[in-house]
Every structure is written in structure tokens, then in C-alpha cells.
Amino acid sequence: MKKIFLSILTLIASLNVFCQSDNIDKYIKSKMQEKSIPGLQLAIVKNNKIIKTGAYGIANIEDSIRVDSETTFAINSMTKAFTGVAVMQLVEEGKIALEDPISNYIDSLPDNWKSITIKQMLTHTSGLPNMMDYNAKIIASWEEVQKLPMVFEPNSNFQYNQTNYVIIGKIINKISGSTFQEFIKERQLKLISADRTMESGFGHYQSVIPHSARGYTYFINGSLTHAYEEFPEEFRTAAGMSSTAIELANWHLALQNGTFLKKPKNLSTLWTPAILNNGETKGFGGTLNGYAIGTPIMIKPNKSKIIASIGGGRSAALTFLDKEVTIIVLTNLKGAFPERFIEEILEFLD
């Protein structure tokens, strides 16, 4: 394992030797070395402009292919942020309401599912049984999951749950009259000319995507191995997209400047964490202590919020509302957890 990583570092050094280096570049390279990250992309948005981009390291170790600005990375559950925006676009058009019960749109549901709301699914407070475990292994089909017991009473707790987004996909398909993928393409990606994201489709590791980063992990046996996850078609609202840091930066700009959602109140709703019956917010734990519509939220002791779209333990986009900054870090290492170090980059922006 050490030999492999030393060779990676040598390649990183040689491939970036001609790149202009600044303090952010130095910081990123140090983090890559610390966390043994083969390849990484960076984009920083401040005051409604992209002020910094970067491509570092290796996209494909086997063939010594470097990361560049056009390399696409799997973004896993960051896909949920696109799904949340899609629902809010339908809300803005008056075609759906967040408090609508899902039985308004999906037939033949179990009785104890019928009163669950769209918002409860988007915020993972539904209490529904999960169709997929955290290793992306399918544990129940749509027919099977409906026979499983509820995990908790709706809105009494938080549990990250892919069943929620499978149902959201069914609802988007029904209301829009198109597939979820086509809806995202027409209503979001085309508006920002996100060509690489559109070319990559929603196939994650199943599809052959030219100029894409290969996924790696140390989780399987402690050595560097390939990371492979399979997301069937019905799970594509929850995970499956690939993108570049620059195109994600443009997506965040479009979201914040009114391209996707015309009414500011709808953006505010999108980023408001769910409040449970006991009056508290809940999320993954630690600093991720809330979950809004399609995205985790970090709520600081001073009540400031950080919008934290994260995916697969490898990619993240954090929006610091009080500083008007969004920082996007995409990596090809499952286990990099960039959401844990992105905030440190703020120190270089003052």
C-alpha cells in the first residue's frame, strides 16, 4: 500500500509542477497527502463569482491519467440536492405542496404510509423502512419494502433512507410527465450549459463515462482498492450523478441567483432543516445536525447555517451563507470526507 501511495504522490508532484501554486493549492495538496487522496477538483464561489478552481492529482492510477477541469467525479448523494430543487420547482409552479400526503400521487400504498408528507420524505423524517443499506446493497424491492414495518412515527426522528427518494422520483415522474433524469437535464443542467454533467448521465459506475475519475477506497481491506457501487434506475434520484467542480459551482450560482427558483422564499424553504415533533433538528450527527430538502445542514452554536451537500464520503459542497461563499471539493477516494476540512479553506479567503 505504501509503495502505491508513494507512486501516486510522485505523479501528483510531476503533474502539477507547471501549475501556478498559491496558499490554497498548498493546503489542498497537503490534505491530499494527509488523507491519501489520489485525485481532487476544487471550485470556490464568492460574492456570486467563481474566484478559484483547481485540478490536482490522478484520476486513474492504473493509466497515470491526471485530473483536469473536465474530469467528472461521482457525486453520490449530492444528487439529492438536484432532486430537492426539482421538487421546489414544482412547488413554485403550484403543481405540488410539501405538506401533501404521498397518497395524493402514489396508489396502493400501505395504510400507515398514506399520510406521510412529501417534506417528510425529502428530509428523511418519514420513518419508512429502507430499501438500501449503506454499502449500496439492495435489501428490498419496491414490493418487498411495503411489507416491512415502519421504523418510527413520521416526524418523530431522523433516519437517512433511500426509500424516501425512490418515492420522490416516482412523484416527479408522474407530475412532470417526464423521467427524473430528463427533468433535471431540461430544468437545471441545460440552463447552465453543464455539458459534462449531461454527458455523464446518471449511471454512476455502471456507465462507461469518458474522461471520468476512477473510484478508490481503503475501506475494503486497508489497501487501496477500487470502489464500486451499483445504483439501479429507481435509485437515481438518491445517487448516481457525476459532475465537475466547475459545473457544480455554476449550478450553485444559478440556484442562488434565481435561475432555478424565482422566489427567494422558496430558496429559504429549500435550506430550512426539518423540525421534529419535539422541536429539535436532527441529522447525521456531530456538526451535521440538521437536514433540509435534499441536503444536510450544519447549524452552528451561534445559529448560523452551513448548507452541506455531501456524497459518498468523497465529495462535498459547503455554502457559508453568512460569508456568501460556496466551496466545492470532489475526490475519487471513498473515505476522503472533504466536508470535514472544507471549512478550513475559508481562512485563505479573508
Rosetta blueprint (number, residue, H / E / L):
1 M L
2 K H
3 K H
4 I H
5 F H
6 L H
7 S H
8 I H
9 L H
10 T H
11 L H
12 I H
13 A H
14 S H
15 L H
16 N L
17 V L
18 F L
19 C L
20 Q L
21 S L
22 D L
23 N H
24 I H
25 D H
26 K H
27 Y H
28 I H
29 K H
30 S H
31 K H
32 M H
33 Q H
34 E H
35 K H
36 S L
37 I L
38 P L
39 G E
40 L E
41 Q E
42 L E
43 A E
44 I E
45 V E
46 K E
47 N L
48 N L
49 K E
50 I E
51 I E
52 K E
53 T E
54 G E
55 A E
56 Y E
57 G E
58 I E
59 A E
60 N E
61 I L
62 E L
63 D L
64 S L
65 I E
66 R E
67 V L
68 D L
69 S L
70 E L
71 T L
72 T E
73 F E
74 A E
75 I L
76 N H
77 S H
78 M H
79 T H
80 K H
81 A H
82 F H
83 T H
84 G H
85 V H
86 A H
87 V H
88 M H
89 Q H
90 L H
91 V H
92 E H
93 E L
94 G L
95 K L
96 I L
97 A L
98 L L
99 E L
100 D L
101 P E
102 I H
103 S H
104 N H
105 Y L
106 I L
107 D L
108 S L
109 L L
110 P L
111 D H
112 N H
113 W H
114 K L
115 S L
116 I L
117 T E
118 I H
119 K H
120 Q H
121 M H
122 L H
123 T L
124 H L
125 T L
126 S L
127 G L
128 L L
129 P L
130 N L
131 M L
132 M E
133 D L
134 Y L
135 N L
136 A L
137 K L
138 I E
139 I L
140 A L
141 S L
142 W H
143 E H
144 E H
145 V H
146 Q L
147 K L
148 L L
149 P L
150 M L
151 V L
152 F L
153 E L
154 P L
155 N L
156 S L
157 N L
158 F L
159 Q L
160 Y L
161 N L
162 Q H
163 T H
164 N H
165 Y H
166 V H
167 I H
168 I H
169 G H
170 K H
171 I H
172 I H
173 N H
174 K H
175 I H
176 S H
177 G L
178 S L
179 T L
180 F H
181 Q H
182 E H
183 F H
184 I H
185 K H
186 E H
187 R H
188 Q H
189 L H
190 K H
191 L H
192 I H
193 S L
194 A L
195 D H
196 R H
197 T H
198 M H
199 E H
200 S H
201 G L
202 F L
203 G L
204 H L
205 Y L
206 Q L
207 S L
208 V L
209 I L
210 P L
211 H L
212 S E
213 A L
214 R L
215 G L
216 Y E
217 T E
218 Y L
219 F L
220 I L
221 N L
222 G L
223 S L
224 L L
225 T E
226 H E
227 A L
228 Y L
229 E L
230 E L
231 F L
232 P L
233 E H
234 E H
235 F H
236 R L
237 T L
238 A L
239 A L
240 G L
241 M L
242 S E
243 S E
244 T L
245 A H
246 I H
247 E H
248 L H
249 A H
250 N H
251 W H
252 H H
253 L H
254 A H
255 L H
256 Q H
257 N L
258 G L
259 T L
260 F L
261 L L
262 K L
263 K L
264 P H
265 K H
266 N H
267 L H
268 S H
269 T H
270 L H
271 W L
272 T L
273 P L
274 A L
275 I L
276 L L
277 N L
278 N L
279 G L
280 E L
281 T L
282 K L
283 G L
284 F L
285 G E
286 G L
287 T L
288 L E
289 N L
290 G E
291 Y E
292 A L
293 I L
294 G L
295 T L
296 P E
297 I E
298 M E
299 I E
300 K L
301 P L
302 N L
303 K L
304 S L
305 K E
306 I E
307 I E
308 A E
309 S E
310 I E
311 G E
312 G L
313 G L
314 R L
315 S E
316 A E
317 A E
318 L E
319 T E
320 F E
321 L H
322 D H
323 K H
324 E L
325 V E
326 T E
327 I E
328 I E
329 V E
330 L E
331 T E
332 N L
333 L E
334 K E
335 G L
336 A L
337 F L
338 P H
339 E H
340 R H
341 F L
342 I H
343 E H
344 E H
345 I H
346 L H
347 E H
348 F H
349 L L
350 D L
